[in-house]
Amino acid sequence: MNIQRNMVFFFLLISYIGLSQRITYTVADSLTKFPIPYANIVLNSNSGVITNEDGNFSLPENERLDNKEIKISCIGYKTKTVLLEEIIDEKILLSPEIVRLSGVTVSNVSLDPIEIVNKAIEHLEDNYAQQHTKSDFFLRQTLNENITKVQTEKLKSNISEFTQVKLDSLTKEIPKTITKYTEVLFDFNEPSGIKSDFILNPIRIVKHEEKNQASALDSIKIDLISLLKKHLPGSTQIRFKSGLFKLGSDIDINGDGPQNDKTDINRDKAINSSGYLGSNFINDLLYNNPDQFDFLKKPKYYEFDLKGEISYGEHSVYVISIVPKDDKAKYEGQIFIDVQDFGIHKLDVNTIAGVSEKMFGLLGIHSTMNGHSYRIYFQKLHNSQGYFPKYARVETKEELRINRNMQIKSLSDNGKEKLVSFEADINILEHYIEEASFGNPNVTKRKENKASNVGKSAVEVIYPKEYSFEIWRDYDIIEPEKTLFNFKKAGKY
């Protein structure tokens, strides 16, 4: 009996080790040996993953034992099917599709590149808005904040313990570099029609961050209120304001809330912010907001160079480079347009080096965009009803400047008493990377939470101590970058 029990234990142990360990593969160009980002990896025709920016993807080690094959596809490359056990050195090479320079005609009428681009614009509604689509939508945001300046001055305080020296010491404790990762799985439901009122319902939210990380303003707010608790009666209610605007809810000094320390988790805030994040991303997709790309709105600022035509699966695609020719031009890159229906299979553009754009400026808050890039892939639906997003990466660099008056007031039946006020001068460099993948339209793999109206109580909000692939088992997501893959919270948590 003991032998049998030990054998069972040994089998379970081996199975667990096989499930927990993963093998990382790299997809690369056969000629240049450069990695190929955002290649689609399909395993046994029913599940898969998408390579990250470094061309990497990983699978559980036990997948290799089952003589399984994978299919790798990426626009501009020949699709390849290989057996996992035959891959050498965990590297898979894809051969580039040859660009055909001849036969660039439709109905025997030669087209120049600007005509092709204009036809793509004309057919946006036909190609992207005729179907009612439902899909899984996975979104990952990486936020890097570099706080370059935090200065407070002109302090006025009715509490003797609150001095400029004390305020300065609090601001010095604010972490100058912050990195946060947010991953969200949504139900995505979009009626037909350009700029339709789509519905996004978060199903699972995973936040990889140190619990003590907060923005500069939040850190000042939390530290000041914690200090106030030591010097105010327990029944005091306070309000934190910036100019005319209230920052957050009024706070009862005796109450429990996010002001108590930086480790409290605000569930509703996580759910609401994830919805805001997902909606902004969808609204930035090409077919919802084409005017944001000035090469489509003002093509006179650009040269469009027709590189030729390639095969992409069952389709032929024009390859057109976008080259600035005017000082007012913002972007450069490539666009891939279908030969038959002028649908856009892929958009790969970025702002020209040195181009900046003021995004917002009002009441002491200024935001400037210092870099933007879009890499968006679309899948052509088999029922010929148009195109649907497959995966996308949007990268944004911004500078945020805040120069505002901050106040803390106590609230009572007798009115409002200003306890503390000061001027805050904060500069933050923000770098966002947002990556998204979409499941097959009208096909849902989930066995749970299928309803289009998901209440907050059904939403999972997870703060893991380290990154785990098990969280997203059975979902086609983009392989994480090394920094997230290696994420672990500090030992004190």
Buried (B, 14 or more C-beta within 10 A) or exposed (E): EEEEEEEEEEEEEEEEEBBEEBBEBBBBBBEEEEBBBBBBBBBEEEBBBBBBBBBBBBBBBBBBEEEEBBBBBBBBBBBBEBEBEEBEEEEBBBEBBEEEEEEBEBEEEEBEBBBBBBBBBEBBBEBBBBBEBBBBBBBBBBBBBBBEEBEBEEBEBEBEEBEEEBBBEBBEEBBEEBBBBBBBBBBBBBEBEEEBEBBBBBBBBBBBBBBBBBBBBBBBBBBBBBBBBEEBEEEBBBBBBBEEEEBBEEBBBEEEEBBBEBEEEEEEEBBEBBBEBBBEBBEBBBBBEBEBBBBBEBBEBBBBEBBBBBBBEEBBBBBBBBBBEEEEBBBBBBBBBBBEBBBBBBBBBBBEEEBEEEEEEEEBBBBBBBBBBBBBBBBBBEEEBBBBBBBBBBBBBBBBBBBBBBBBBBBEEEEEEEBBBBBBBBBBBBBBBBBBBBBBBEEEEBEEBEEEEBEEEBBEBEBBEEBEBEBBEEBBBBBBBEEBBEBEBEEEE
